[in-house]
Amino acid sequence: MIINTDTNLFGSFSKKAGNVGCLFFNTAFKENNINAIYKSFSVVNIHDAIDAAKCLKFSGFAVSMPFKTEIIQYLDEYNDIVKKTNSCNTVIIIDSKLMGYNTDYMAVKSYLSDYFSTITLDKKTLYILGNGSYSGTVQVCCDELDIKFKIITRKIWSDIDSIRNSIVFNCTPVEQINLDSSNNYINCINTSETGSVLAKKQSTIQYELYTKTTNTSQTS
């Protein structure tokens, strides 16, 4: 693909940039013949990042840790899902106006709905690690799916050691978490097995928002 004046620019803003989104979107753009490119950026100030995206005529961008709640104050419009989760991870720019969405919510709700339809009845309690914006999204999904949950914050982190025969959903960037083998583990970190599934789900929804088309490439 040749980058030209018609190329749509997309990206992601987070404290620590990664390559997962770049691989997913740029592969999908190429295979679907979409004239667009995607680049991830490490930023320290989300307001400055927004100004840069507007200046460079971005068509949209993703928002990751730790800016998913902070960014809401800068949005021109956002849907009910952003309002009830207090979290936004996807922004579309139309005529310099920021339109906010939470594709994490759609991915997590779909994942948990499928997950809880397959597990045994003795593992119906979900422990959510962390209480940030992603955790808040998981909590809303659990409420809507009638899933009982408990939150493990940093103050009671040692309680993890006593969890047995349950489901643990890591909503933090902590990579090394030691759990009893009786538990099932869902990890949001996109380099993990479950995190990769969640990332692909939400990225697929993002792709449709960005391009107003369905991804038919091998990345889906």
Backbone bond lengths (Angstrom), bond angles and torsions (degrees), N, CA, C in turn:
res aa  C-N    CA-C-N  psi(-1)  N-CA   C-N-CA  omega(-1)  CA-C   N-CA-C  phi
1 M - - - 1.460 - - 1.531 110.07 -
2 I 1.319 115.87 135.11 1.455 121.10 176.96 1.526 109.37 -95.63
3 I 1.335 117.00 124.46 1.461 121.47 177.82 1.523 108.62 -75.67
4 N 1.334 116.89 128.38 1.452 121.16 -179.05 1.526 110.22 -141.41
5 T 1.321 116.91 -167.94 1.467 120.45 -176.33 1.525 112.78 -68.74
6 D 1.319 117.20 -15.50 1.467 120.88 179.53 1.523 112.89 -95.57
7 T 1.324 117.85 -1.16 1.463 121.16 -178.51 1.525 111.06 -69.66
8 N 1.327 116.29 126.63 1.461 121.44 177.07 1.522 110.09 -81.27
9 L 1.324 116.00 135.18 1.463 121.42 -179.10 1.522 110.28 -102.71
10 F 1.330 115.66 130.24 1.459 122.44 174.95 1.526 108.36 -131.73
11 G 1.318 116.52 160.77 1.453 119.29 178.86 1.504 111.95 -168.21
12 S 1.324 115.54 -172.24 1.466 121.45 176.61 1.521 108.80 -138.72
13 F 1.319 115.21 145.54 1.456 122.18 178.63 1.524 109.44 -120.27
14 S 1.309 116.07 123.75 1.465 121.42 178.92 1.516 108.81 -152.87
15 K 1.322 115.56 170.74 1.460 119.67 178.01 1.519 110.73 -65.53
16 K 1.329 115.61 -36.81 1.462 120.68 -179.88 1.518 108.61 -132.96
17 A 1.317 116.96 109.44 1.462 121.90 -176.91 1.523 111.17 -67.41
18 G 1.338 115.57 146.31 1.456 121.67 176.67 1.521 110.67 -126.65
19 N 1.323 116.07 178.46 1.464 120.96 -176.69 1.524 114.20 -107.98
20 V 1.340 118.08 -6.05 1.463 120.84 -175.14 1.524 110.89 -61.19
21 G 1.337 116.77 -48.34 1.456 120.28 179.61 1.514 112.47 -64.08
22 C 1.319 116.40 -39.89 1.468 120.41 179.21 1.521 110.99 -59.32
23 L 1.324 116.22 -45.71 1.465 120.46 -179.64 1.522 110.93 -64.23
24 F 1.346 116.22 -46.75 1.464 120.28 -177.29 1.529 111.28 -61.87
25 F 1.331 116.69 -54.39 1.462 120.07 -172.35 1.522 113.04 -71.95
26 N 1.322 117.59 -43.74 1.463 118.69 -178.42 1.525 111.49 -66.24
27 T 1.337 116.82 -34.67 1.465 119.98 174.82 1.517 110.70 -65.76
28 A 1.347 116.12 -44.92 1.462 120.35 -179.91 1.521 111.59 -64.85
29 F 1.322 117.03 -41.96 1.471 120.25 178.23 1.534 110.43 -59.42
30 K 1.328 115.86 -45.38 1.462 120.38 -177.94 1.526 111.59 -64.55
31 E 1.342 116.18 -47.34 1.457 120.05 -175.20 1.529 112.43 -72.17
32 N 1.335 116.97 -23.32 1.464 120.84 178.67 1.523 112.61 -101.10
33 N 1.348 115.64 8.06 1.471 121.38 177.85 1.533 112.07 56.80
34 I 1.317 115.49 43.00 1.456 122.10 175.85 1.528 108.63 -96.87
35 N 1.305 117.41 127.58 1.462 121.67 -178.88 1.535 108.83 -81.78
36 A 1.324 114.93 82.44 1.465 120.70 -176.66 1.522 109.65 -156.28
37 I 1.328 116.10 156.87 1.463 122.27 174.24 1.522 108.90 -134.10
38 Y 1.335 115.53 157.02 1.460 122.28 -176.95 1.522 108.92 -133.75
39 K 1.336 116.24 134.29 1.474 121.70 -179.81 1.525 108.94 -140.75
40 S 1.329 116.64 136.02 1.468 121.11 177.00 1.526 109.98 -93.32
41 F 1.343 115.70 147.62 1.456 121.52 -176.63 1.531 110.80 -133.46
42 S 1.318 116.61 137.63 1.458 122.06 170.58 1.524 107.67 -88.52
43 V 1.337 117.34 124.79 1.467 120.57 -177.60 1.525 109.89 -132.50
44 V 1.317 115.53 157.08 1.470 120.81 177.13 1.523 111.06 -112.79
45 N 1.339 116.42 -14.91 1.463 120.65 -178.05 1.527 108.40 -136.93
46 I 1.328 117.28 110.56 1.460 121.08 -174.46 1.528 111.62 -68.88
47 H 1.334 117.80 -30.55 1.465 119.97 178.91 1.525 110.51 -65.78
48 D 1.329 116.06 -42.41 1.469 119.97 176.63 1.526 110.99 -63.84
49 A 1.325 115.98 -37.40 1.469 120.15 179.17 1.525 110.70 -64.42
50 I 1.333 116.63 -40.26 1.463 120.99 177.63 1.524 110.44 -62.07
51 D 1.340 116.48 -44.80 1.466 120.67 178.43 1.522 110.97 -58.92
52 A 1.325 116.22 -40.92 1.467 120.63 179.46 1.525 110.82 -66.04
53 A 1.364 116.29 -41.49 1.464 120.45 179.72 1.529 110.96 -62.87
54 K 1.316 116.38 -39.55 1.466 119.86 177.89 1.527 111.00 -67.82
55 C 1.316 116.45 -43.12 1.463 121.68 -179.24 1.524 111.34 -61.55
56 L 1.345 116.19 -38.98 1.459 121.63 -178.38 1.523 112.98 -87.20
57 K 1.349 116.19 3.25 1.469 122.02 177.33 1.534 112.59 63.10
58 F 1.346 116.07 42.20 1.459 119.60 173.80 1.522 109.48 -60.36
59 S 1.330 116.05 147.87 1.466 121.11 173.52 1.525 111.41 -89.90
60 G 1.328 115.99 -21.12 1.461 120.44 178.78 1.505 110.94 177.26
61 F 1.332 115.86 168.41 1.461 119.61 178.23 1.525 110.62 -158.92
62 A 1.323 115.06 157.79 1.454 122.52 175.00 1.523 109.05 -95.24
63 V 1.311 115.90 154.83 1.465 122.21 178.89 1.519 107.85 -126.60
64 S 1.311 116.33 130.20 1.455 120.02 -179.89 1.519 110.20 -125.83
65 M 1.325 114.86 -172.99 1.446 122.92 -177.53 1.530 111.76 -52.94
66 P 1.342 119.11 130.45 1.480 127.83 8.55 1.534 112.77 -113.06
67 F 1.334 117.86 35.38 1.469 120.87 -168.44 1.529 114.91 -106.33
68 K 1.337 118.35 4.81 1.465 120.53 -171.39 1.531 114.02 -66.11
69 T 1.312 116.89 -28.63 1.465 120.05 176.91 1.524 110.92 -92.13
70 E 1.313 116.86 -42.61 1.462 121.00 -177.96 1.519 112.27 -57.79
71 I 1.325 116.89 -36.73 1.462 119.55 -173.82 1.522 113.21 -66.28
72 I 1.331 117.66 -22.00 1.468 120.46 -175.58 1.526 111.86 -56.86
73 Q 1.321 117.01 -36.53 1.468 120.46 -178.33 1.532 112.72 -65.28
74 Y 1.323 117.57 -17.05 1.456 121.18 -178.73 1.532 112.93 -100.17
75 L 1.323 117.51 -2.30 1.459 120.91 -178.19 1.524 110.79 -79.40
76 D 1.323 115.48 146.40 1.462 120.20 174.12 1.528 110.78 -84.68
77 E 1.314 115.93 -35.38 1.465 121.03 177.58 1.524 108.66 -147.16
78 Y 1.322 116.22 150.86 1.458 120.01 172.47 1.519 108.77 -154.51
79 N 1.334 115.84 157.37 1.457 119.34 -174.37 1.525 111.83 -87.41
80 D 1.323 116.18 176.99 1.464 122.08 -175.35 1.524 112.61 -63.14
81 I 1.332 116.49 -30.06 1.470 119.83 -179.63 1.525 110.44 -65.08
82 V 1.322 116.92 -42.16 1.470 120.74 176.58 1.525 109.50 -61.24
83 K 1.312 116.63 -41.50 1.458 121.09 -177.90 1.523 111.55 -63.78
84 K 1.324 117.76 -46.29 1.461 119.74 -175.45 1.528 113.49 -78.23
85 T 1.337 117.33 -23.46 1.474 119.90 177.60 1.514 111.99 -95.07
86 N 1.335 116.76 -14.32 1.463 122.43 -175.33 1.526 110.37 55.26
87 S 1.336 114.87 40.98 1.460 120.07 -177.02 1.527 109.95 -151.34
88 C 1.322 115.61 137.56 1.469 121.63 177.09 1.524 108.66 -134.02
89 N 1.326 116.95 127.15 1.462 119.51 179.50 1.530 113.15 -122.35
90 T 1.326 116.52 1.22 1.458 120.22 -178.04 1.524 109.75 -141.21
91 V 1.326 116.20 131.61 1.465 120.82 -179.38 1.527 109.75 -129.49
92 I 1.311 115.57 131.40 1.455 122.28 172.79 1.527 107.40 -107.65
93 I 1.322 116.69 135.26 1.463 120.76 179.74 1.523 109.40 -107.41
94 I 1.323 116.51 119.10 1.459 122.62 178.34 1.530 108.05 -127.67
95 D 1.319 116.88 117.32 1.465 121.79 -178.34 1.534 111.62 51.77
96 S 1.325 115.69 44.74 1.470 124.38 178.99 1.528 113.75 68.98
97 K 1.333 117.91 5.08 1.463 120.98 176.89 1.524 110.17 -96.63
98 L 1.330 115.83 138.76 1.460 122.04 -177.15 1.527 110.30 -95.40
99 M 1.329 116.11 121.80 1.457 122.51 178.53 1.528 108.09 -110.22
100 G 1.335 117.52 119.69 1.455 121.19 -172.63 1.517 114.94 -101.63
101 Y 1.342 115.67 143.31 1.463 123.03 178.86 1.532 109.39 -138.83
102 N 1.316 116.16 163.26 1.464 121.35 174.59 1.523 108.52 -126.27
103 T 1.327 116.41 90.68 1.456 120.21 -179.80 1.528 111.62 -78.56
104 D 1.341 117.25 -16.06 1.472 119.97 171.94 1.526 109.76 -58.43
105 Y 1.328 115.57 -42.94 1.468 121.19 -178.73 1.528 110.66 -57.85
106 M 1.316 116.78 -48.18 1.461 120.43 -178.20 1.527 111.55 -64.69
107 A 1.328 116.49 -39.14 1.457 120.65 179.97 1.525 111.43 -69.67
108 V 1.332 116.90 -46.06 1.468 120.90 -178.49 1.520 111.14 -65.20
109 K 1.322 117.14 -42.42 1.467 119.66 -178.74 1.524 110.88 -64.00
110 S 1.324 116.60 -41.82 1.460 120.67 177.23 1.524 110.86 -63.86
111 Y 1.330 116.03 -44.36 1.465 121.09 -178.70 1.525 111.11 -62.99
112 L 1.339 117.20 -49.11 1.468 120.47 -177.84 1.514 112.03 -66.93
113 S 1.320 116.97 -35.90 1.462 119.86 178.00 1.524 110.57 -61.29
114 D 1.317 116.78 -45.37 1.461 121.08 177.99 1.529 111.02 -68.05
115 Y 1.322 116.23 -41.78 1.465 121.81 -175.71 1.524 111.38 -62.74
116 F 1.331 116.85 -48.01 1.454 120.32 -175.98 1.522 113.11 -75.13
117 S 1.304 117.57 -9.90 1.460 120.19 175.47 1.524 111.78 -83.44
118 T 1.335 116.21 -9.55 1.464 119.73 -175.44 1.527 114.36 -114.12
119 I 1.354 118.33 -15.68 1.455 119.52 -174.50 1.521 111.39 -86.94
120 T 1.329 116.18 164.63 1.459 121.55 -179.87 1.525 110.86 -76.49
121 L 1.316 116.28 157.30 1.457 121.53 -174.82 1.519 113.66 -64.58
122 D 1.330 117.84 -22.52 1.468 119.22 -176.57 1.536 112.01 -82.05
123 K 1.328 117.31 3.39 1.470 119.94 177.40 1.532 109.61 -127.47
124 K 1.318 114.97 61.03 1.452 119.70 -177.12 1.524 113.47 -105.77
125 T 1.345 117.91 -1.86 1.462 119.95 177.71 1.525 109.33 -93.32
126 L 1.336 115.87 130.49 1.453 120.66 -179.07 1.522 109.46 -110.45
127 Y 1.327 116.70 125.46 1.457 122.24 174.72 1.532 107.39 -100.82
128 I 1.318 116.04 122.87 1.459 121.95 -179.54 1.520 108.80 -101.52
129 L 1.322 116.50 118.48 1.457 121.01 179.42 1.528 109.66 -88.41
130 G 1.325 116.01 121.82 1.446 121.17 -179.56 1.514 112.11 99.43
131 N 1.319 115.57 160.12 1.465 120.60 -179.25 1.531 111.28 -138.25
132 G 1.341 115.62 33.62 1.458 120.55 177.99 1.516 111.59 -88.33
133 S 1.328 116.24 -160.36 1.459 120.36 -175.41 1.528 112.63 -66.86
134 Y 1.336 117.92 -38.90 1.465 119.35 179.04 1.517 110.02 -67.59
135 S 1.320 116.74 -40.84 1.460 121.27 175.65 1.522 110.97 -58.83
136 G 1.337 116.71 -42.29 1.456 120.42 178.86 1.514 112.03 -60.46
137 T 1.334 115.85 -38.48 1.463 120.70 177.35 1.523 110.34 -64.55
138 V 1.333 117.01 -44.02 1.465 121.09 178.14 1.525 110.56 -62.18
139 Q 1.326 116.90 -40.05 1.463 120.92 179.34 1.526 111.77 -61.53
140 V 1.325 116.99 -43.36 1.467 120.81 178.56 1.524 110.06 -63.16
141 C 1.327 117.03 -42.78 1.466 121.02 178.53 1.531 110.94 -61.34
142 C 1.321 116.25 -41.69 1.468 120.41 178.86 1.528 111.12 -63.10
143 D 1.315 116.53 -43.29 1.470 120.22 177.91 1.525 110.66 -59.08
144 E 1.309 116.33 -44.10 1.464 120.44 -177.18 1.522 112.63 -72.02
145 L 1.336 116.91 -26.62 1.469 121.45 178.62 1.517 112.81 -95.86
146 D 1.334 116.28 3.92 1.473 122.77 -179.61 1.526 111.45 58.39
147 I 1.334 115.71 44.79 1.462 122.63 177.00 1.526 108.37 -102.43
148 K 1.314 117.10 125.45 1.455 120.96 177.98 1.524 109.97 -74.22
149 F 1.333 115.92 136.31 1.458 118.55 -177.91 1.523 111.30 -144.78
150 K 1.324 113.86 158.19 1.461 122.55 173.30 1.520 107.88 -130.67
151 I 1.317 116.37 146.08 1.458 121.31 -176.71 1.523 110.16 -104.60
152 I 1.310 116.16 130.97 1.463 122.41 175.53 1.528 107.64 -107.89
153 T 1.307 116.55 110.15 1.463 121.25 179.34 1.533 109.80 -96.43
154 R 1.308 115.83 177.58 1.464 121.33 -179.35 1.529 111.12 -61.33
155 K 1.339 116.49 -32.84 1.467 120.67 -178.03 1.526 112.67 -65.76
156 I 1.329 116.94 -30.11 1.468 120.21 -178.46 1.536 110.69 -119.54
157 W 1.328 115.82 30.54 1.468 121.75 -175.84 1.525 112.52 -56.01
158 S 1.313 116.87 -32.88 1.469 120.44 -178.39 1.528 112.16 -65.69
159 D 1.337 117.85 -15.79 1.467 120.92 178.01 1.522 111.92 -64.43
160 I 1.326 116.31 -18.00 1.468 120.19 178.56 1.526 110.32 -56.51
161 D 1.312 116.52 -35.63 1.464 120.95 -176.29 1.528 112.78 -62.74
162 S 1.332 117.26 -24.29 1.463 120.29 -175.96 1.528 113.46 -97.43
163 I 1.322 118.10 -0.97 1.468 121.20 -178.68 1.526 109.77 -73.93
164 R 1.332 114.93 129.19 1.451 121.42 -179.58 1.530 110.66 -135.36
165 N 1.333 115.47 144.38 1.461 122.32 171.34 1.537 112.14 51.21
166 S 1.298 116.37 44.44 1.460 121.38 -177.69 1.532 109.82 -136.01
167 I 1.306 115.19 -174.81 1.461 121.58 175.87 1.518 107.51 -113.79
168 V 1.300 117.16 131.37 1.466 122.40 -179.44 1.518 108.86 -116.42
169 F 1.324 116.21 126.14 1.473 122.34 -179.75 1.523 107.78 -113.53
170 N 1.311 116.40 108.45 1.461 121.16 179.22 1.524 110.36 -80.26
171 C 1.320 116.32 114.58 1.477 121.94 178.53 1.518 110.76 -111.89
172 T 1.320 116.96 26.56 1.459 123.14 -179.07 1.534 109.09 -121.58
173 P 1.342 117.65 168.57 1.464 119.94 175.71 1.523 113.35 -83.22
174 V 1.333 117.68 3.47 1.466 121.39 -179.53 1.527 109.47 -67.77
175 E 1.314 116.64 123.00 1.463 120.84 -173.89 1.532 113.62 -90.61
176 Q 1.312 117.23 -37.94 1.458 120.40 -176.49 1.526 109.95 -100.44
177 I 1.316 116.38 99.89 1.463 121.96 178.63 1.525 107.91 -123.63
178 N 1.319 116.22 119.82 1.459 121.34 -177.95 1.526 110.31 -92.28
179 L 1.316 116.32 116.19 1.458 122.47 -178.82 1.517 110.51 -117.46
180 D 1.327 115.57 151.27 1.454 120.00 172.81 1.523 108.94 -63.38
181 S 1.324 116.89 143.18 1.463 121.86 -175.11 1.526 113.66 -65.65
182 S 1.335 117.87 -11.55 1.459 120.06 178.84 1.524 112.45 -76.40
183 N 1.342 116.74 -11.24 1.455 121.32 -176.91 1.526 112.62 -91.76
184 N 1.329 115.01 154.52 1.460 121.94 168.04 1.528 107.67 -97.09
185 Y 1.332 116.65 145.41 1.460 119.61 -172.60 1.514 111.17 -125.29
186 I 1.327 115.52 126.76 1.460 122.41 172.15 1.520 106.86 -115.38
187 N 1.312 116.87 122.34 1.457 121.46 -175.00 1.526 109.01 -116.57
188 C 1.334 117.85 125.88 1.471 120.37 -178.39 1.517 113.03 -78.07
189 I 1.329 118.50 -15.45 1.470 121.00 -177.69 1.524 109.12 -63.34
190 N 1.342 116.73 124.15 1.464 119.69 -167.75 1.522 115.02 -70.55
191 T 1.320 117.80 -7.93 1.461 119.92 174.97 1.528 111.94 -87.72
192 S 1.341 117.29 -7.22 1.464 121.18 177.30 1.529 109.51 -87.03
193 E 1.331 116.87 168.57 1.468 120.66 -178.35 1.531 111.43 -62.91
194 T 1.332 116.47 -50.02 1.461 119.51 -179.39 1.525 111.14 -71.49
195 G 1.327 116.51 -36.89 1.454 120.22 178.72 1.518 111.91 -63.02
196 S 1.330 116.91 -34.95 1.452 121.14 177.74 1.523 111.12 -64.54
197 V 1.320 116.31 -40.18 1.475 120.59 178.28 1.521 110.10 -64.54
198 L 1.328 116.53 -46.32 1.460 120.98 179.01 1.528 111.09 -62.38
199 A 1.324 116.20 -42.17 1.472 121.00 -179.61 1.524 111.35 -62.60
200 K 1.329 116.88 -41.67 1.462 120.17 179.88 1.521 110.94 -66.89
201 K 1.340 116.11 -37.95 1.467 119.39 178.18 1.523 111.07 -61.55
202 Q 1.324 116.06 -49.94 1.462 118.26 -176.09 1.524 111.65 -73.40
203 S 1.321 117.30 -32.86 1.468 120.26 178.48 1.528 111.23 -67.07
204 T 1.319 116.09 -35.59 1.464 120.31 177.48 1.523 110.65 -63.11
205 I 1.328 116.53 -40.50 1.466 120.97 177.30 1.524 109.95 -67.66
206 Q 1.330 116.64 -41.92 1.460 120.42 176.03 1.532 110.96 -58.06
207 Y 1.316 115.83 -45.21 1.467 120.61 -179.09 1.528 110.67 -56.13
208 E 1.319 116.14 -43.19 1.463 119.98 -179.55 1.527 111.11 -66.53
209 L 1.338 117.00 -35.66 1.459 120.16 176.16 1.529 110.94 -68.49
210 Y 1.326 116.23 -41.84 1.461 120.80 -178.53 1.528 112.09 -65.17
211 T 1.325 116.05 -44.57 1.467 120.50 -169.12 1.525 114.06 -107.68
212 K 1.343 116.59 -12.42 1.464 121.59 -175.79 1.539 110.46 59.43
213 T 1.341 115.51 29.00 1.456 121.80 176.13 1.518 108.61 -136.61
214 T 1.326 116.43 169.83 1.456 123.05 177.69 1.524 109.25 -97.13
215 N 1.317 116.30 136.40 1.461 120.42 178.36 1.510 110.00 -76.54
216 T 1.332 117.04 118.56 1.471 121.43 -179.92 1.528 111.89 -109.04
217 S 1.339 117.20 9.78 1.462 120.33 -177.33 1.514 110.46 -82.17
218 Q 1.329 116.02 177.14 1.462 122.39 -178.81 1.531 112.39 -73.26
219 T 1.337 118.39 -6.31 1.451 120.85 179.21 1.520 112.11 -78.21
220 S 1.333 117.40 -15.22 1.463 120.25 -176.96 1.506 111.41 -83.17
